[in-house]
Amino acid sequence: MNKPVIYGLIGVSGIVLAWMVQTAQNPEDQIQNTAVDHSRKSAHRIQLGSLELSVPEGWIREKPVSSMRTAQFRLPRAEGDLEDAEVAVFNKIGGSVEQNIERWVGQFSQPGGGPSTGFERIKNFTINELHITLVYIEGIYSSRGASMSGPVVEKPDFSLLAAIVNTPDGPYYFKATGPVSTVQNWAGSFDALTQSFRFTG
């Protein structure tokens, strides 16, 4: 499926899915899109601080494992993956948007041990008068867990899909990490999430 067909199906709202059908090594090469379309399923509205949003169908809300997290969701794994993906939501955390993106990219390395700087894909757009930055990267994820103090565990074939929502109350960070196939599987619903954001003050 080529890009014009993809964009014809999902329009501007398909930025995330467009990324999902590209390889990290060469963003122009496309792979078969096997993502399940969760974006058309029902969702429910919630309030996180001053941000209102729709939680997509199938997202499982959990108690945050860290006091730094505003909210947390689990995305059930795709067939063949060994673990679920996780969406951690942050607000009022340290560092600028650029610094946090740089930190996220630094959590990934590429096969062979090379750094991931330059492999990230970043898109910017506006929804409901809110500026949104989307970040996608895949590779070998070095995780210390939610506490950020545990031993480093390297997880190959992982990806990060994040949305940063700039509001008058500061940025909100929605950071999804998980196996590449699982993140692909939920890309449509993540895209729907970004279009549901509304600042309520």
N, C-alpha and C positions, 0 to 999 in steps of 0.2 A: 504494500500500500504506500503510494508516494505522498509527499507532503501536501500537494494541492487537494488530494482526496481527503486527507485527514482534516485539513483546515475547513474543507467544505462541509464535513460532518459536524465538527465541533466548534468551528469559528474561532474567534479570539479567545474564548474560554478554554481552548484546547492546548494552551502553551505547555502545560505539564505533560500531557499525553504525547505531544510531539517530541519532547525530550526523551520520553520513555522508549520510543522506537528508534533511538539513535545509540550507537555504540560510544562508549567513553573515549576510545582510542581515536575515532574519526567521526565527529558529529554529523558528517554528511552521509555516512553509510547507514542504511536503515535495516532494522531487523523486523521480523514478523511481530505485530502487536497482538499479544494474547491477553491483554488486560480485560478484566471483567468490568462492565459498565455499571458502577454503583451509583453514578451521579443522578440517575432518574428515580432512584428509590426514595421513599419518604425519609424526612429528617425532622429533628425537633430543635426548637430554638432554645438557647441557653444564654446566660449572661456571665461573662468573665471580666470582672472589674468594670471598665467603661466600654467594653467591646461586646456587642451582641453578635451571635453567629448561629448557624445551623449545624448541628452534629449529624454527619451523614449516617444513613442506615448501615448497620453492621459494625460501626465503631463502638467499642466497649469502654465505657468510662471507668476508670479505676482511681483509687485513692493515691494521690501523689506519694512517691517513695522518698521524696526530698522536700524540705520546706522551701527550697528555691523554686519549686514548680507551682505554677498557678493551677494547672490541671494536667491530667495524663489520660491517654487512651491507648487501648491495645487493638491492633489490626490483625485478625487471624491469618495464619500463614497460608501461603499457596501450597498446592499439592507438591510434595517432594522437598519442601523447605523444612529445616530442622527447628525453626523458632518463628514466633510471631514478630511483626514489626511493632514499633512503639512510637507514639506521638507525645512528646513532652512540650508543654506550653510554659513559656516564661514571660515575665513582665518585670520591669524595674530591676534588671540585672546590670552588672557592671560592664563597661566597655561600650564602644560605639558599634553601630551596625557593621561597619567595615571590619572592625577588630573581631567581632564575633564570627563573621563569615570566614575570616582568615584562620581563626581558631578551629572552626569546623573542618575546613580544608586540611588543616594540619593533623587532624585525627585520621586521615586516610593516607595510605601509600599505594603505589601502583605495583603490579607484578614485577618482580625483580628488585623491589625495595626502593624504587625512585619516589620522590615527593609528588604530591598531587597538585601542587600549584600550577595553574594553567589548564588543568583538566576540568575545573568546575564550569558550570554553565549558569549564567545569571540573566534573569529577565526582569524588567520593571514595567509596571502598568498601574492604572488607577481604577478602583472599584468604589462606588459610593463615596467619592471624594477622598478616599484613603489611598495613599501611595503604598504599593505592595512590591516587595522584592522577592522573587523566587530563586532558590538556589538548588542545584542538583549536582551530585558527584557520586561516583561509584569507585570501588577498589577494595583494598584491605583496610577494614575499620579497626582501629586500636581503641578498645573500650576499657574504661576503669569502672564501669557500672555507674549507677545513679549517684553513689556517694562521692565519686571522683577521687577516691583515696584507695581503692582496691588494686590488686595486681592487674597489669595490662594484659588483656586477652585480645589476640588478633583474630578477626573474623573476615575471611576472604569472601569475595562475591557479595559484598554488602553495598548498600547505597544510602544516601541521605537526600531527602527531599524536604525543603524548608520554605516557609513563607514568613516574611517579616512585614508586619503591618504597622506603618507609622501613623500614630494617632496623637492628638493634642496631649494625651496622658502618657506619652512615651511609646516606644515600640513594643509590640507584642510579637513573640517568637513562637512559631509552630514548627517543631523539628521532628520529622519522621525519620527513623533509622530502622533498617531491617534488611533481610535478604533481598537481592535485586528483584527476583520474581515476585515476591510478596509486595514490595513497594510498587512495582509495575501494576500488580493486580488492583491496588487501591488508588492508583493515580487519578482515575476519573473522579472518585469521591473527594480526593484532596483538592482537585481543581474546583469542584462544586463548593467546597468549604471556603475557598478564597473569595468566591463571588458572593458569599453570604454575609461578609463582614459589614457591620454598621457601628459607627461610633455613637454612643448614647450620652456621653458626658457624665 
